[in-house]
Amino acid sequence: MYSGASEIAREVDAAFYWIGGICVALLIGITAVMVYFVIRYRRARSPQAAHIEGSLPLEIGWIVVPTILVLFMFFKGYEGFKLMRTVPEDAQVVEVVGQRWFWTFIYPEQGITSDRLYAPVGKPMKLEMTAPVDDVVHSLYLPAFRVKEDCVPGRKSYLWFQPEQEGRYHIFCAEYCGKDHSRMITELVVLSPEKYQAWLQRKVEDRNKPVVMAQAMDPESAEIKERDGAALFKTYCVSCHGAEGLGGLVENARNFTSLADWKRSPKITDIYRTLELGIEGTQMRSFSNLPPWDRFALAHHVAAFYKGSDRPQASPEEVEQLNKDFRLGEKQEPRRTIPIEQAKKAYVEDAGGG
Amino acid sequence: MDAAAGAAAPNYLRAGKGLASWLTTTDHKRIGILYLIAILVFFLFAVCLGLMIRLELFSPGEQFVGNQGYNRILTLHGITMIFLFIIPSVPAVFGNFFLPIQIGANDVSFPRLNLASWYFYIGGGLFALGSVILGGVDTGWTFYIPYSADTADNVYLPILAAFILGWSSILTGLNFIVTVHRLRVPSMPWFRMPLFVWALYATSWIQILATPVVGITLLLILLERFLGIGIFDPAKEGDPVLYQHLFWIYSHPAVYIMVLPAMGIVSEIVPVFCRKTIFGYKFIAISSLAIAGIGSLVWGHHMFTSGMADLERIVFSLLTFLVAIPSGVKVFNWLATMYKGSIRLATPFLYALAFIFLFSVGGFTGLLQGALSTDIHIHDTSFIVAHFHYTMFGGGGVMFFGALHYWFPKMFGRTYCESVARWAFALFFVGFNCLYFPLFLAGLAGMPRRYADYLPEYLVYHRISSIGSWILVAGIVLMLANLLRALFKGERAGRDPWGGATLEWTVPSPPPTHQFAAPPVVTRGPYEYARERASG
């Protein structure tokens, strides 16, 4: 087991030692008595059994004593639980969305999102969690901090923890959620307060950075090259579309190596549009929480799965339309809300407008 | 052998010839045998699935079935083991066979309904197998909403399977309750009933009260899937947590359906092999009812991380701890029965000892899950998988095989090879602990359950566990081979090979179709050996 990484973890571990200790002692006692009786009263040594029908004092004893013990155990469990549910007032809120099969951590004050949870040393962190109404139940589990709570579609839940030292800790999905449940793993990155501020700053700048369409549309431009489209693809896309881009790993997941039957079109502009809006009625989500430059890098990575040279190119008018539709040339607005709700709204507006 | 009685009336195995005579039988003993065959087939099928799970987890990364394949195997393993093996196992096989005999009756109250229950069971089993042919289903045996309403797999088949199996369970429970009330011989008042009958009686009440809840809930999933009624669907303001409540209102009491009859068998075997009356008869009898009662009020402990209100979690935690008390009462009374006994360490008794140990491990680890703060950490980890297998397989499963060894001479009139049976037991016991104990440690270290793949740091636990699965299976194969051989080549068993005092040991082995020509007269308690020795 990990060593206690927080006050909650120490409290829970203490309960483990108390309850586990009593249980192990009782188990050893019961087993030892059982083995002793079997040896001591084996037929060779004890040919004639005594006649004993019972004993009221003994029965009362082994009802009353265990009752006291289990009430003590209940109390030990309750103590740690109370601490878990009492969030300090100065806690920083991070919103969490669990989706098949990745996590999104939203920092509402800064309006940024991340696929990893970042936290500064010494600050209580409150996670406010949910899942989109068209997704399934997930459960965020931080073993090192002994905390876990389900992300239920359409409901809000919370947990909190306070990291005490820098490091990286596993985050698992603990509630079975289908095909890639066992890959729904990310990490908590605990940084010093200075490094954490620097990380936030970098994320905010990245989000704010206006898009220059000429560079965004060019896979060879420096702005696209500096982003890791392959890593983004691995985090968000590979579960359904596969490492080779062949699709089909969930129902209707598109094959990127073919130009046939795209819901929108295989042009970069339309791939971007799908990343912004998702595709209604399918598991294809909106990824509008990603910075626009990341989405362009991802669109180029997706497009590169098709090896032919006859991929249709977006006309200058279409590029300009995309720019106008999503105001890409302006400073980007912070994304405060849960991406999926925003995506659905955007989709409805889009359909109405078109 | 009691040749005179055997010659007077053919035993139940020879009472009619041909498959048709078996498939239309209303003899409770034959129906018990029909269940035994079917249940063993499903059990071995699910064991193979379990082996595949352990092979996939032998190393991290994708081995041979892939994520979706793993999820389907895991689901089918769960559905088959729970609905087709462990829930019906002891009541349907040994309950059917021995409950009427133990209370001096010639059959259950509704023999034809009893046969209908078997057909419901087979029908449900075929639906479950049908889902395999159609590609499998990946929801887990819990069918959690919204996943089960959303998955592309054919959920309706296993759900209908569970629904039909529920009917089988309800009808059997009803039959047993009526039988115990109406067909007990007049000379057997309640507190002279064997403890196995007490345990089945308590179990039957859970079966008829809780099973309808899951039946209705499963139908609601189908309505949700096909008609979109929105009772659970969050997109229509339904509540997925409501499903979890309804599911566990049945499925927690169901674990007592799985383990109470097993406890009843322990209460039979321990006094027989200690040659000593059971210690605290009334306390053991009443504790069965207490477990059935309190056990119906603790379902919420499956949902401590589901987003229930904090107060609900606290209340369910407290109630959960209380259900430990009657289980403890049983264990302490069994131990006290051994005190100053005259113990014969035969195979059935070994299984009973294994039950006490394995079920204690399962019970004590259950206390860590009943406590709120510790459960939050181990909930949905492999700790739960280990706990569940220790209580259900180490409890219900082990005593199914214990009962098979205990009553085999009575059911088939032959005895098995004792030394092979002990070797098989030893393999079984070692393999069992090797398979499941490491999963406690993996769970404490944070290994989530239902993972087709795992991080390399959990390798050592999974490796040992997978090796344990091979030892366990070797034990099961050896045990069944030994029994199969005994069926044809075993020595003839007498009326009462163990020296038992309950009524089944007064009739020939195997019993004739009508085991009691005249109602027997019960003049002593079910475990009074001392007086027997004094008089004879």
Contacts between the chains, C-beta under 8 A, distances in Angstrom:
chain1	res1	chain2	res2	distance
A	1	B	444	5.0
A	1	B	445	5.4
A	1	B	446	7.8
A	2	B	445	7.5
A	2	B	446	7.2
A	11	B	373	6.7
A	12	B	373	4.7
A	12	B	374	6.1
A	12	B	376	7.4
A	12	B	377	5.7
A	15	B	371	6.1
A	15	B	373	5.1
A	15	B	374	5.1
A	16	B	368	6.9
A	16	B	374	5.4
A	16	B	377	7.9
A	16	B	444	7.9
A	19	B	367	5.8
A	19	B	368	5.6
A	19	B	371	5.6
A	19	B	374	6.3
A	20	B	368	6.3
A	23	B	364	3.7
A	23	B	365	7.3
A	23	B	367	5.8
A	23	B	368	7.2
A	24	B	364	7.6
A	26	B	360	7.9
A	26	B	364	6.6
A	27	B	360	5.5
A	27	B	361	6.5
A	27	B	364	5.4
A	30	B	331	6.5
A	30	B	335	6.7
A	30	B	356	7.3
A	30	B	357	8.0
A	30	B	360	5.6
A	31	B	357	5.9
A	31	B	360	7.4
A	33	B	335	5.6
A	34	B	335	6.0
A	34	B	338	7.0
A	34	B	353	6.4
A	34	B	356	6.2
A	34	B	357	7.3
A	37	B	335	6.9
A	37	B	338	4.0
A	37	B	339	6.0
A	37	B	341	7.3
A	37	B	343	7.3
A	38	B	338	6.9
A	38	B	343	5.8
A	38	B	345	6.6
A	38	B	353	7.0
A	41	B	274	7.4
A	41	B	338	6.3
A	41	B	339	7.2
A	41	B	340	6.2
A	41	B	341	4.9
A	41	B	342	6.6
A	41	B	343	5.0
A	42	B	343	5.2
A	42	B	344	8.0
A	42	B	345	6.6
A	43	B	275	7.8
A	43	B	342	5.0
A	43	B	343	6.0
A	43	B	344	5.1
A	46	B	340	7.1
A	46	B	341	6.9
A	46	B	342	5.0
A	46	B	343	7.1
A	47	B	342	5.8
A	48	B	342	6.1
A	49	B	274	6.2
A	49	B	275	4.4
A	49	B	276	3.9
A	49	B	340	6.5
A	49	B	341	4.7
A	49	B	342	4.2
A	49	B	529	7.1
A	49	B	530	7.2
A	50	B	276	6.9
A	50	B	340	3.9
A	50	B	341	7.7
A	51	B	276	7.3
A	51	B	277	6.6
A	51	B	530	4.3
A	52	B	276	7.2
A	52	B	277	7.5
A	52	B	279	6.4
A	52	B	336	7.7
A	52	B	339	7.3
A	52	B	340	6.7
A	53	B	277	5.9
A	53	B	279	7.3
A	53	B	281	7.2
A	54	B	279	5.4
A	54	B	280	4.2
A	54	B	281	6.9
A	54	B	282	7.7
A	54	B	283	7.2
A	54	B	333	7.8
A	54	B	336	7.9
A	55	B	279	7.8
A	55	B	280	7.6
A	55	B	336	7.7
A	58	B	280	7.8
A	58	B	332	7.7
A	58	B	336	6.8
A	59	B	280	5.6
A	59	B	283	5.2
A	59	B	329	7.2
A	59	B	333	7.9
A	62	B	328	6.4
A	62	B	329	6.4
A	62	B	332	4.3
A	63	B	325	6.2
A	63	B	329	6.3
A	66	B	324	6.9
A	66	B	325	5.7
A	66	B	328	4.9
A	67	B	322	7.9
A	67	B	325	5.8
A	70	B	321	4.0
A	70	B	322	7.3
A	70	B	324	5.5
A	70	B	325	7.1
A	70	B	367	6.8
A	71	B	321	6.9
A	73	B	321	6.4
A	73	B	367	5.7
A	73	B	370	7.5
A	73	B	371	5.5
A	74	B	317	5.9
A	74	B	318	5.5
A	74	B	321	4.8
A	74	B	370	7.4
A	74	B	371	6.5
A	76	B	371	6.3
A	76	B	373	7.6
A	77	B	317	6.2
A	77	B	370	7.3
A	77	B	371	2.6
A	77	B	372	4.2
A	77	B	373	5.0
A	77	B	374	5.9
A	77	B	375	7.2
A	78	B	314	6.3
A	78	B	317	7.0
A	78	B	371	7.8
A	78	B	372	5.7
A	78	B	373	7.6
A	79	B	373	7.0
A	80	B	372	7.0
A	80	B	373	2.7
A	80	B	374	7.4
A	81	B	310	7.7
A	81	B	313	7.2
A	81	B	314	7.5
A	81	B	317	8.0
A	81	B	372	3.6
A	81	B	373	4.7
A	81	B	376	7.1
A	83	B	373	7.7
A	84	B	373	6.5
A	84	B	376	6.5
A	85	B	310	5.3
A	133	B	233	8.0
A	133	B	234	4.4
A	133	B	235	4.2
A	134	B	150	8.0
A	134	B	235	5.7
A	135	B	146	7.5
A	136	B	144	7.7
A	136	B	146	5.2
A	136	B	147	4.3
A	136	B	150	6.3
A	137	B	144	6.2
A	137	B	146	7.2
A	137	B	147	7.1
A	137	B	240	6.0
A	139	B	305	6.0
A	139	B	380	6.1
A	141	B	380	7.2
A	141	B	381	8.0
A	141	B	446	7.3
A	141	B	448	6.4
A	143	B	377	7.2
A	143	B	445	7.2
A	143	B	446	2.8
A	144	B	446	7.5
A	146	B	373	7.5
A	146	B	376	6.7
A	146	B	377	4.3
A	147	B	376	6.5
A	147	B	377	7.7
A	148	B	305	5.1
A	148	B	376	5.4
A	148	B	377	6.9
A	148	B	379	6.1
A	148	B	380	7.1
A	149	B	305	5.3
A	149	B	307	7.0
A	149	B	376	7.9
A	150	B	305	5.2
A	150	B	306	5.1
A	150	B	307	5.5
A	152	B	234	7.5
A	152	B	240	5.7
A	152	B	241	6.2
A	152	B	306	7.0
A	152	B	307	5.2
A	153	B	146	5.9
A	153	B	234	4.1
A	153	B	235	7.8
A	153	B	240	6.2
A	154	B	234	2.9
A	154	B	235	7.3
A	154	B	237	7.5
A	154	B	239	7.9
A	154	B	240	7.6
A	155	B	234	7.2
A	155	B	239	7.8
A	155	B	240	7.8
A	155	B	241	7.1
A	155	B	307	5.6
A	157	B	307	4.3
A	170	B	446	6.7
A	170	B	455	7.2
A	172	B	446	7.0
A	172	B	448	4.7
A	173	B	448	7.1
A	174	B	305	7.6
A	174	B	379	7.1
A	174	B	380	3.9
A	174	B	381	7.0
A	174	B	448	4.7
A	174	B	449	7.8
A	175	B	144	7.7
A	175	B	380	6.0
A	176	B	71	7.8
A	176	B	140	5.1
A	176	B	144	7.1
A	176	B	147	7.4
A	176	B	449	7.7
A	176	B	450	4.3
A	177	B	147	6.7
A	178	B	71	7.0
A	178	B	138	6.7
A	178	B	147	6.2
A	178	B	151	6.9
A	179	B	67	5.1
A	179	B	68	5.0
A	179	B	71	6.7
A	179	B	138	7.5
A	180	B	67	5.9
A	181	B	67	7.7
A	181	B	71	7.5
A	181	B	450	6.2
A	181	B	451	6.7
A	181	B	452	7.6
A	182	B	67	6.5
A	182	B	448	7.8
A	182	B	450	7.7
A	182	B	451	3.8
A	182	B	452	4.7
A	182	B	453	4.4
A	182	B	454	7.0
A	183	B	67	7.5
A	183	B	453	6.7
A	185	B	455	7.5
A	250	B	152	7.7
A	251	B	152	4.8
